[in-house]
Amino acid sequence: MSMTNNPVDPARVSAEKEIAGVRGPTALELAETPVSPRERLGQRLNGGLLMALVVLISLLWSVPTFGLFVASFRSGAATQSTGWWNGLVPPWSFTLQNYQDVLSAQGLGQAFLNSLIIAIPGTILPVLVAAFAAYAFAWMRFPLRDWLFLAIVALLVVPIQMTLIPILSIFTGLGITGSYLAIWLAHTAYGLPFAVYLLRSFFGALPSDLMESARIDGASHVRVFTNILLPLAVPSLASLVIFQFMWVWNDLLVALIYIGGGDRAPMTVTIANLVNSFGSNYQVLTAAAFISMALPLIVFFSLQRYFVRGILAGSVKG
Amino acid sequence: MATKSITATGAAVRSVPPRKPLNLRDLIVPWLWIGPAVIFVLVFLVYPVLNTLWLSLQNADSSQFVGLRNFARIFTDSAMLGVLGNNLLWIVLGTAATVALGLLIAVLVDRVRFEGAAKAAIFIPMAISFVGAGVIWKFVYNYDAPGQPQIGLLNAILTRLGGQPQAWLINSGINNFALIAVYVWMWTGFCMVILSAALKGVPSEIMEAARVDGASEINIFFRIIVPMISPTIAVVATTMVINLLKIFDIIYVMTGGNFGTDVVAVEYYNRLFTFNDFGISSALAVILLIAIVPIMIFNIRRFRQQEAER
């Protein structure tokens, strides 16, 4: 590759190691077994070759993101005339101008705010509704319970595209097309099948004696739910919150349909418009894209262990 | 109050709950809890599915019943068949690449000391939106005329090695593969994390025993590891297939479905919002749904199996 002399990428890898070290064991590491016969297995293979291969793959995966990161700190003229990797060679001429331009001129500041206004209720609402349902599915007995649950889970596979026309006409009939309320409701519904599925498997795994003895002592369902279940379920709720937040924050299609490109548009829509309309106006695009990525990356890194737990619960155990 | 908890009968009642018959209250209360979710799902998912089925049997402005004519048009139009073919290419290549790479990387990182850092590097793209990924990959695929300095990474490497720059996203021989590569970059981390967890569950005694008997590492991988984690591989693969059937954002952002990269979801979007053709667009959505039904049945079977094992 043409970048063998690039001094920054190894530094980046060690920075990532530091991050992992500072935060204590990450969830990715927690899943490991302690030093085991696998260690010996590693020695059987050519250790150096193996390490080089893993480093190469990690670099390969990081380079595109890193390129955008570097480009976002270069002037528009530089980005358009030479490759971003040229910016790594002295003399450096990094600038914050792109970020200033984007936040003021392109209305991205408002779009960032819109994304938050959409994503926060768009996360809390479905998690709450799903938690009620999952509690009933896990801890109450009623006719058709398992069939209803299966029906909701089956809806996981309905293509969202299919729902756009009918829902749009309902929203238009109610006169809420283009409003925040419309997109909150839509995200709540679209997130529900996965949320119910995930939370039911979490709740079902909690010790049943606790819940049953509280019920026998005369506690109402509302009390059991708020005083016993919710505190116990904080980790599982957190992992669902991350999923749902990332999904809503990163969503383009739902926002495009129900909100459109107006002054309530979230970042994804605004950036997609920048891509289409400016085409090669890269410097604005780079900073804008990086701002939109910053929040999910922060959320992801600070709550990584919950995120991974969520994936595992949803996919491995069921 | 006090006597209740002291008397022997009281204690007995507390430790063994009486089996009441289901009364009206027990029937209603659960519905209060699942009610909101059920209403949301009925309005936003069940009703639209039924409505789309109905619209797909009518003409463009839904004024006339046309039976299966929309489907006939889709399956006889060569451009539409190309769209369906592209979707198939995405499903086959995308699933195979993410699952195979995810498994390979999971096995590799399992044997190095900086496993956490390597996994994080590969998992990060999961947190990035398709829109953000589209911008990131413009810097990889950008094309400038031969002789100009190339600001796209891939073309810079290519010209440095003496080749001609390629229009990765426009050249219809390669652009679908270039787009699928972006998907693979985003979703391999997801497959890797899940497969890695399954991998840790394979008892090392079995592998040790095989090794003592002289099995090679490759044999151990294909004869022991893969069969033992095959349920997880199936889960990951079905997740990818469902994702890829509905693939929209990468293509919408990077090519808009032009240059022969159109897929069903993008074509659906264009038919609906550019041409206002409710008939054809609904028929496209129905085709997606029908393609997903076998996976849905597979998933339900798997779920019931798991519940039975509980």
Contacts between the chains, C-beta under 8 A, distances in Angstrom:
chain1	res1	chain2	res2	distance
A	1	B	157	6.2
A	2	B	156	6.4
A	2	B	157	5.2
A	2	B	160	4.7
A	13	B	114	8.0
A	13	B	117	6.5
A	13	B	121	7.4
A	16	B	117	4.7
A	16	B	120	5.9
A	16	B	121	6.4
A	17	B	114	6.1
A	17	B	116	7.9
A	17	B	117	4.6
A	19	B	120	7.9
A	20	B	116	4.7
A	20	B	117	5.6
A	20	B	120	6.7
A	25	B	116	7.5
A	26	B	116	5.0
A	26	B	120	7.0
A	28	B	115	7.2
A	28	B	116	4.9
A	28	B	119	4.4
A	28	B	120	6.4
A	28	B	123	7.3
A	28	B	193	7.0
A	28	B	196	8.0
A	29	B	115	6.6
A	29	B	116	4.1
A	31	B	196	6.8
A	31	B	197	5.2
A	31	B	200	6.1
A	32	B	115	6.7
A	32	B	200	6.5
A	33	B	200	5.7
A	36	B	204	5.7
A	37	B	204	4.5
A	37	B	207	7.5
A	37	B	208	5.6
A	38	B	110	6.5
A	38	B	111	6.8
A	38	B	204	6.2
A	41	B	111	6.5
A	41	B	207	7.4
A	41	B	211	7.9
A	41	B	217	7.8
A	42	B	111	3.8
A	42	B	112	7.2
A	44	B	217	7.2
A	45	B	111	6.6
A	45	B	217	7.0
A	50	B	108	6.6
A	50	B	111	5.9
A	50	B	112	6.3
A	51	B	112	5.5
A	53	B	108	6.3
A	54	B	105	8.0
A	54	B	108	5.4
A	54	B	109	5.8
A	54	B	112	5.0
A	54	B	114	7.7
A	54	B	118	5.2
A	55	B	118	7.7
A	57	B	105	6.2
A	57	B	108	7.3
A	57	B	118	7.3
A	57	B	122	7.1
A	58	B	117	7.2
A	58	B	118	4.7
A	58	B	121	4.0
A	58	B	122	6.6
A	59	B	121	7.8
A	61	B	121	5.3
A	61	B	122	4.8
A	61	B	124	7.6
A	61	B	125	7.1
A	61	B	185	6.8
A	61	B	188	7.9
A	61	B	189	7.9
A	62	B	121	5.0
A	62	B	124	7.4
A	63	B	153	7.2
A	64	B	136	4.8
A	64	B	137	6.2
A	64	B	139	7.0
A	64	B	140	5.5
A	64	B	153	7.7
A	64	B	185	6.9
A	65	B	124	6.6
A	65	B	125	7.1
A	65	B	128	7.2
A	65	B	136	5.9
A	67	B	136	7.1
A	67	B	139	4.8
A	67	B	140	7.3
A	67	B	153	6.3
A	68	B	135	6.4
A	68	B	136	4.6
A	68	B	139	6.1
A	71	B	139	6.1
A	79	B	151	7.1
A	80	B	151	7.0
A	81	B	149	6.5
A	81	B	151	7.5
A	82	B	149	5.4
A	82	B	151	6.4
A	83	B	149	7.1
A	83	B	150	6.5
A	83	B	151	4.8
A	83	B	152	7.5
A	83	B	153	6.7
A	83	B	156	5.2
A	84	B	139	6.2
A	84	B	151	7.3
A	84	B	153	7.9
A	85	B	153	7.4
A	85	B	156	7.6
A	129	B	36	4.7
A	129	B	37	5.2
A	129	B	40	6.5
A	130	B	37	6.3
A	132	B	33	4.9
A	132	B	34	7.1
A	132	B	36	6.4
A	132	B	37	7.0
A	133	B	33	6.4
A	133	B	34	4.4
A	133	B	36	7.3
A	133	B	37	3.7
A	133	B	38	7.6
A	135	B	33	6.0
A	136	B	30	4.7
A	136	B	33	3.6
A	136	B	34	4.8
A	137	B	34	6.9
A	140	B	29	7.2
A	140	B	30	4.5
A	140	B	33	7.0
A	141	B	26	7.7
A	141	B	30	7.9
A	142	B	26	7.2
A	142	B	27	6.5
A	142	B	30	4.0
A	142	B	31	7.5
A	143	B	27	7.5
A	145	B	30	7.4
A	146	B	307	7.7
A	148	B	34	6.9
A	148	B	38	7.3
A	150	B	300	5.9
A	150	B	303	6.8
A	150	B	304	7.7
A	152	B	37	7.0
A	152	B	38	7.8
A	152	B	41	5.8
A	153	B	299	7.5
A	153	B	300	7.5
A	153	B	303	6.6
A	154	B	296	5.3
A	154	B	299	7.4
A	154	B	300	6.1
A	155	B	41	6.0
A	155	B	45	4.8
A	155	B	46	7.3
A	156	B	242	7.7
A	156	B	299	7.6
A	157	B	242	5.4
A	157	B	292	4.6
A	157	B	295	6.2
A	157	B	296	4.9
A	157	B	299	7.3
A	158	B	45	5.3
A	158	B	48	8.0
A	158	B	49	6.0
A	158	B	289	6.8
A	158	B	292	7.8
A	159	B	245	7.0
A	159	B	246	4.8
A	159	B	265	7.1
A	159	B	285	6.2
A	159	B	288	4.5
A	159	B	289	6.3
A	159	B	292	7.1
A	160	B	246	7.0
A	161	B	246	6.9
A	161	B	248	7.2
A	161	B	265	5.3
A	161	B	268	5.3
A	161	B	269	7.3
A	161	B	285	5.3
A	161	B	288	6.8
A	162	B	48	6.0
A	162	B	49	6.1
A	162	B	52	4.9
A	162	B	282	8.0
A	162	B	285	4.0
A	162	B	286	7.5
A	162	B	288	6.8
A	162	B	289	6.1
A	163	B	44	6.1
A	163	B	45	6.2
A	163	B	48	3.7
A	163	B	49	7.4
A	163	B	52	7.7
A	164	B	48	7.9
A	164	B	272	7.3
A	165	B	48	7.5
A	165	B	51	7.5
A	165	B	52	6.8
A	165	B	55	6.8
A	165	B	272	6.7
A	165	B	278	6.4
A	165	B	281	7.3
A	165	B	282	6.8
A	166	B	47	6.3
A	166	B	48	4.0
A	166	B	51	4.1
A	166	B	52	6.7
A	167	B	44	6.1
A	167	B	48	6.0
A	170	B	43	7.4
A	185	B	40	7.8
A	185	B	44	7.5
A	186	B	44	6.8
A	188	B	40	6.0
A	189	B	40	4.4
A	189	B	41	6.6
A	189	B	43	7.0
A	189	B	44	3.2
A	189	B	45	6.5
A	190	B	44	7.0
A	190	B	45	7.9
A	192	B	37	5.6
A	192	B	40	5.6
A	192	B	41	5.8
A	193	B	41	7.1
A	193	B	45	7.5
A	196	B	37	6.1
A	212	B	17	7.7
A	216	B	14	6.5
A	216	B	17	5.2
A	217	B	14	7.9
A	221	B	29	6.6
A	221	B	33	7.2
A	246	B	127	6.2
A	249	B	129	7.2
A	250	B	128	7.5
A	250	B	129	3.4
A	250	B	130	6.9
A	250	B	131	7.5
A	250	B	132	7.7
A	251	B	129	7.8
A	252	B	129	7.1
A	252	B	130	6.4
A	252	B	131	5.6
A	252	B	248	7.9
A	252	B	249	5.1
A	252	B	252	7.1
A	252	B	253	7.4
A	253	B	248	5.7
A	253	B	249	6.8
A	253	B	252	7.9
A	253	B	269	7.7
A	267	B	131	8.0
A	268	B	129	5.6
A	268	B	131	4.6
A	271	B	131	5.1
A	271	B	132	7.5
A	271	B	135	7.0
A	272	B	131	5.3
A	272	B	134	7.8
A	272	B	252	7.4
A	272	B	253	5.6
A	275	B	131	7.6
A	275	B	134	6.4
A	275	B	135	6.6
A	275	B	138	7.7
A	275	B	253	5.9
A	276	B	256	7.1
A	282	B	138	7.7
A	282	B	139	8.0
A	285	B	135	5.5
A	285	B	138	7.8
A	286	B	135	7.0
A	288	B	135	7.9
A	289	B	131	7.3
A	289	B	132	4.8
A	289	B	135	3.9
A	289	B	136	7.0
A	290	B	132	7.9
A	292	B	129	6.4
A	292	B	131	7.1
A	292	B	132	5.6
A	293	B	127	7.5
A	293	B	128	5.3
A	293	B	129	7.2
A	293	B	132	4.7
A	296	B	127	4.5
A	296	B	128	7.1
A	296	B	129	7.4
A	297	B	124	7.1
A	297	B	127	5.3
A	297	B	128	7.6
A	299	B	127	7.6
A	300	B	124	7.6
A	300	B	126	7.7
A	300	B	127	4.1
A	304	B	120	7.7
A	308	B	193	5.9
A	311	B	190	6.9
A	311	B	193	5.9
A	311	B	194	6.2
A	312	B	193	7.6
A	312	B	194	6.7
A	312	B	197	5.4
A	315	B	194	5.1
A	315	B	232	7.5
A	315	B	235	5.2
A	315	B	236	7.0
A	315	B	239	7.0
A	316	B	194	6.2
A	316	B	197	5.9
A	316	B	198	6.3
A	316	B	232	6.0
A	316	B	235	7.3
A	317	B	306	7.9
A	318	B	302	7.4
A	318	B	303	6.3
A	318	B	306	4.2
